[in-house]
Amino acid sequence: MRFPFADAHCDYLYCDCFREYDIVNPIQGQMMSIDRMLEGNVKLQCFAVWTDKKLRMTPLQQAMNMIDVYHCILETYDDICEFDADFDENSGRIATVLTMEGGEPIGYEIANLHNFYRLGVRAMALTWNYPNQLAYPATKQSKKGLTEFGKYVVEEMGDLGMAIDLAHLSDVCIDDVLGITSVPVYASHSNARAVYNHPRSLNDEHIREIAKRGGVIGTNFYYAHLAGTINVSTADVVRHIAHIAEVGGIDCVCIGSDYDGMGVTPVDLRDSSELQNLAAALIQNGFTEDEVAKITYYNLRNYLARFCL
């Protein structure tokens, strides 16, 4: 059986803009392309807008360039379409959702948040690996929570129907978000801290709260979050999935690969064409076909359809 996949996070758009990646003609090291997604049976792909403070362009300029690339892809290739309530996973097409990783592009202008929503952004992580005007990142040293403007942005996102992504946030920031809003939140690409102790991963308390609210957690494939060694495989991914499912229930687990945002992948998940290897590993580890289909596709699809459309 070939399972459908929905992926909550990739960094392809940045690589297209600034590393000469191509959605139809992949270069060496590229993990995402239309053919590779089709081969892996990807039915739904979230494309993140991530900005690099090392570039001379402002975060807003970078974001607008990536959003332009995203819409050009939609306009050019029939295999890709925007996700909506009428999307048919049997159509042979790949549905897409535009997300943002880090709130730097909005600056201190709430109008920018509104305009990004109008341009199609349906989810946003407040920060990445650095503090910004909204929040503080997940590090061993970080004990700080949301800024006052960050709290305002969280409230506004809830009102807009823009999903609040907890990935990369400090524990204190996550607590702040959960205290401010009652909407279903999610973590696009986060693992289980109890399986491998990394500050970027979620503790069990946060896993339970995300699940309780009807949110989802996308297990990522980054070796440093899986096991702390570059020698990782689907077995390591399955361990995190199994723990999240045990703590939060089977309906809260999904996939957030982080493809094109990491240098080292699991040996048997080198790009999106190999995603069926993960489905096979889940079956081998005792998950039923219905459970695997939830993990690989339906949990994320249903969350996005319920909250972001």
C-alpha positions as CSV (number, residue, x, y, z in Angstrom):
1,M,0.0,0.0,0.0
2,R,1.2,3.5,-0.9
3,F,0.3,5.9,1.8
4,P,-0.5,9.6,1.2
5,F,1.7,12.1,2.8
6,A,1.2,15.6,4.2
7,D,4.3,17.5,5.2
8,A,4.0,20.4,7.6
9,H,7.4,22.1,6.9
10,C,10.1,22.5,4.3
11,D,12.5,25.3,3.4
12,Y,12.4,25.0,-0.4
13,L,11.3,28.6,-1.1
14,Y,14.4,30.1,0.5
15,C,16.6,27.7,-1.5
16,D,14.8,28.6,-4.7
17,C,15.4,32.3,-4.2
18,F,19.0,32.2,-2.9
19,R,20.5,28.8,-3.8
20,E,19.3,28.3,-7.3
21,Y,17.1,25.3,-6.5
22,D,14.5,24.5,-9.2
23,I,11.1,22.8,-8.5
24,V,11.3,20.7,-11.7
25,N,15.1,20.3,-12.3
26,P,16.7,19.6,-8.9
27,I,20.3,20.3,-8.3
28,Q,22.7,18.3,-6.2
29,G,21.7,18.3,-2.6
30,Q,18.1,19.4,-3.2
31,M,15.5,17.4,-1.4
32,M,12.2,18.7,-2.8
33,S,10.9,18.7,-6.4
34,I,7.6,18.0,-8.1
35,D,8.8,14.6,-9.3
36,R,10.2,13.7,-5.9
37,M,7.0,14.7,-4.1
38,L,4.9,12.7,-6.6
39,E,7.2,9.7,-6.2
40,G,6.8,9.9,-2.4
41,N,3.0,10.3,-2.8
42,V,3.0,13.7,-1.2
43,K,-0.6,15.1,-1.4
44,L,-0.1,18.2,0.7
45,Q,3.1,20.2,1.2
46,C,3.6,23.3,3.4
47,F,6.1,25.7,2.1
48,A,7.7,28.0,4.7
49,V,9.0,31.5,4.2
50,W,12.3,31.7,6.2
51,T,14.4,34.8,6.2
52,D,18.2,35.0,6.7
53,K,19.6,37.9,8.8
54,K,23.0,37.4,7.0
55,L,21.6,38.6,3.7
56,R,21.6,42.3,2.8
57,M,18.0,42.3,1.9
58,T,15.5,43.1,4.7
59,P,13.3,40.3,6.1
60,L,10.3,41.9,4.4
61,Q,12.1,42.0,1.0
62,Q,13.2,38.4,1.4
63,A,9.7,37.3,2.3
64,M,8.1,39.0,-0.6
65,N,10.6,37.4,-3.0
66,M,9.8,33.9,-1.6
67,I,6.0,34.5,-1.7
68,D,6.5,35.6,-5.4
69,V,8.3,32.3,-6.1
70,Y,5.5,30.4,-4.4
71,H,2.8,32.0,-6.5
72,C,4.8,31.7,-9.7
73,I,5.0,27.9,-9.0
74,L,1.3,27.7,-8.6
75,E,0.7,29.6,-11.8
76,T,3.2,27.6,-13.9
77,Y,2.8,24.0,-12.9
78,D,-0.5,22.1,-13.1
79,D,0.8,19.4,-10.7
80,I,0.6,22.0,-7.8
81,C,-2.4,23.8,-6.5
82,E,-3.4,25.7,-3.4
83,F,-5.0,23.6,-0.6
84,D,-8.7,24.3,-0.1
85,A,-11.8,22.6,1.3
86,D,-12.6,21.0,-2.0
87,F,-9.1,19.4,-2.6
88,D,-9.3,15.9,-3.9
89,E,-6.3,13.8,-2.8
90,N,-7.1,11.4,-5.7
91,S,-6.6,14.2,-8.3
92,G,-2.9,13.4,-8.8
93,R,-2.0,17.0,-7.8
94,I,0.0,18.3,-4.8
95,A,-1.9,20.8,-2.6
96,T,0.2,23.5,-0.9
97,V,-0.1,25.7,2.1
98,L,2.1,28.8,2.5
99,T,3.6,29.3,6.0
100,M,6.1,31.6,7.7
101,E,9.1,30.6,9.9
102,G,9.9,33.6,12.1
103,G,8.0,36.8,12.4
104,E,10.8,39.1,11.4
105,P,9.1,40.1,8.1
106,I,6.1,41.7,9.8
107,G,8.4,44.1,11.8
108,Y,6.3,46.1,14.2
109,E,3.5,46.6,11.7
110,I,0.4,44.5,12.3
111,A,-0.8,45.6,8.8
112,N,2.0,43.4,7.5
113,L,0.5,40.4,9.2
114,H,-2.8,41.1,7.6
115,N,-1.2,41.5,4.2
116,F,0.7,38.3,4.5
117,Y,-2.6,36.6,5.3
118,R,-4.1,38.1,2.1
119,L,-1.1,36.8,0.1
120,G,-1.9,33.3,1.4
121,V,0.2,32.8,4.5
122,R,-1.9,30.5,6.7
123,A,0.5,29.7,9.6
124,M,3.4,31.4,11.3
125,A,6.1,30.4,13.8
126,L,6.9,33.5,15.8
127,T,10.7,33.0,15.8
128,W,13.6,30.8,14.5
129,N,16.9,30.4,16.3
130,Y,17.3,34.0,17.3
131,P,15.3,36.4,19.5
132,N,13.2,38.8,17.6
133,Q,10.5,41.5,18.2
134,L,8.0,38.8,19.1
135,A,9.6,36.0,21.0
136,Y,12.6,34.0,22.2
137,P,13.9,30.7,20.8
138,A,14.3,27.3,22.3
139,T,17.8,27.2,23.9
140,K,19.1,25.8,27.1
141,Q,19.6,29.3,28.4
142,S,16.3,30.8,27.3
143,K,14.0,31.7,30.2
144,K,12.2,34.6,28.5
145,G,8.7,34.7,27.1
146,L,6.8,36.6,24.5
147,T,7.3,40.3,24.1
148,E,4.3,42.6,24.5
149,F,4.1,42.9,20.7
150,G,4.4,39.2,20.4
151,K,1.4,38.7,22.7
152,Y,-0.6,41.1,20.5
153,V,0.4,39.2,17.3
154,V,-0.7,35.9,18.9
155,E,-4.1,37.3,19.6
156,E,-4.4,38.8,16.1
157,M,-3.3,35.5,14.5
158,G,-6.1,33.7,16.3
159,D,-8.6,36.3,15.1
160,L,-7.4,36.0,11.5
161,G,-7.4,32.2,11.5
162,M,-3.7,32.0,10.9
163,A,-2.3,28.9,12.7
164,I,0.1,29.6,15.5
165,D,3.2,27.4,15.1
166,L,5.1,26.6,18.3
167,A,8.2,25.3,16.6
168,H,11.4,27.0,17.8
169,L,9.8,28.7,20.7
170,S,11.3,28.6,24.2
171,D,9.3,26.7,26.8
172,V,8.3,30.0,28.5
173,C,7.1,31.4,25.2
174,I,5.0,28.2,24.5
175,D,3.4,28.7,28.0
176,D,2.7,32.3,27.1
177,V,1.0,31.3,23.9
178,L,-1.1,28.7,25.6
179,G,-2.1,31.2,28.2
180,I,-3.1,33.9,25.7
181,T,-5.2,31.9,23.2
182,S,-7.5,28.9,23.3
183,V,-7.3,28.2,19.5
184,P,-5.8,24.9,18.3
185,V,-2.1,25.5,18.0
186,Y,0.5,23.2,16.3
187,A,4.2,22.6,16.1
188,S,5.2,22.2,12.4
189,H,8.5,20.4,12.9
190,S,9.2,19.4,16.5
191,N,10.2,16.2,18.2
192,A,9.9,14.6,21.6
193,R,12.3,15.8,24.3
194,A,11.7,12.6,26.3
195,V,13.1,10.5,23.4
196,Y,16.2,12.7,22.9
197,N,16.8,15.7,25.2
198,H,17.1,18.7,23.0
199,P,15.6,22.1,23.9
200,R,14.1,22.5,20.4
201,S,11.9,19.4,21.1
202,L,8.6,19.4,23.0
203,N,8.2,18.3,26.6
204,D,5.4,15.9,27.4
205,E,3.3,18.6,29.1
206,H,3.3,20.7,25.9
207,I,2.6,17.6,23.7
208,R,-0.5,16.9,25.9
209,E,-1.7,20.5,25.7
210,I,-1.3,20.7,21.9
211,A,-3.2,17.4,21.5
212,K,-5.9,18.5,24.0
213,R,-6.7,21.5,21.9
214,G,-6.9,19.6,18.6
215,G,-3.5,20.6,17.3
216,V,-0.8,18.5,15.7
217,I,2.9,17.9,16.0
218,G,5.1,17.4,12.9
219,T,8.0,15.0,13.6
220,N,11.1,16.3,11.8
221,F,14.0,14.4,10.3
222,Y,16.9,16.6,11.5
223,Y,19.5,14.4,13.0
224,A,20.4,16.8,15.9
225,H,16.7,16.6,17.1
226,L,16.3,12.9,16.5
227,A,19.3,11.3,18.3
228,G,22.3,13.7,18.3
229,T,24.3,11.6,15.9
230,I,24.5,11.9,12.1
231,N,23.8,8.2,11.8
232,V,20.0,8.3,11.9
233,S,17.3,6.4,10.1
234,T,13.5,5.9,10.0
235,A,13.9,3.9,13.2
236,D,14.8,7.2,15.0
237,V,11.9,9.0,13.5
238,V,9.5,6.2,14.5
239,R,10.7,6.4,18.1
240,H,9.7,10.1,18.3
241,I,6.4,9.4,16.5
242,A,5.6,6.5,18.9
243,H,6.2,8.6,22.0
244,I,4.2,11.6,20.8
245,A,1.3,9.2,19.9
246,E,1.6,7.6,23.4
247,V,1.5,10.9,25.2
248,G,-0.9,12.9,23.0
249,G,-2.8,10.2,21.1
250,I,-2.6,9.0,17.6
251,D,-4.6,12.0,16.2
252,C,-2.0,14.6,17.2
253,V,1.0,13.2,15.2
254,C,2.0,14.2,11.7
255,I,5.1,14.8,9.6
256,G,7.2,18.0,9.4
257,S,10.2,16.9,7.5
258,D,12.3,20.1,7.4
259,Y,13.5,19.0,3.9
260,D,15.8,21.6,2.2
261,G,16.4,23.1,5.7
262,M,19.0,20.6,6.9
263,G,22.3,19.2,5.7
264,V,22.0,15.7,6.9
265,T,19.0,13.4,6.6
266,P,18.1,10.0,7.8
267,V,19.9,7.5,5.6
268,D,16.6,6.1,4.2
269,L,14.8,9.5,4.0
270,R,17.2,11.4,1.8
271,D,14.5,13.3,0.0
272,S,10.7,13.4,-0.4
273,S,10.8,10.5,-2.9
274,E,11.7,8.2,0.0
275,L,8.8,9.0,2.3
276,Q,7.2,5.6,1.7
277,N,10.1,4.1,3.7
278,L,8.8,5.8,6.8
279,A,5.3,4.4,6.2
280,A,6.8,0.9,5.9
281,A,8.8,1.4,9.1
282,L,5.7,2.4,11.0
283,I,3.9,-0.7,9.8
284,Q,6.9,-2.8,10.8
285,N,6.7,-1.2,14.3
286,G,3.1,-2.3,14.9
287,F,1.1,0.7,13.7
288,T,-2.1,-0.2,11.8
289,E,-2.7,1.0,8.3
290,D,-5.4,3.4,9.6
291,E,-3.0,4.8,12.2
292,V,-0.2,5.2,9.6
293,A,-2.5,7.0,7.2
294,K,-3.4,9.4,10.0
295,I,0.2,10.1,10.8
296,T,1.4,10.5,7.3
297,Y,-1.6,12.5,5.9
298,Y,-5.0,12.9,7.6
299,N,-4.0,14.4,10.9
300,L,-2.3,17.4,9.3
301,R,-4.8,17.7,6.5
302,N,-7.7,17.7,8.9
303,Y,-6.1,20.3,11.1
304,L,-5.4,22.7,8.3
305,A,-8.9,22.2,6.8
306,R,-10.5,22.8,10.1
307,F,-8.6,25.8,11.3
308,C,-6.8,27.5,8.4
309,L,-9.2,27.6,5.5
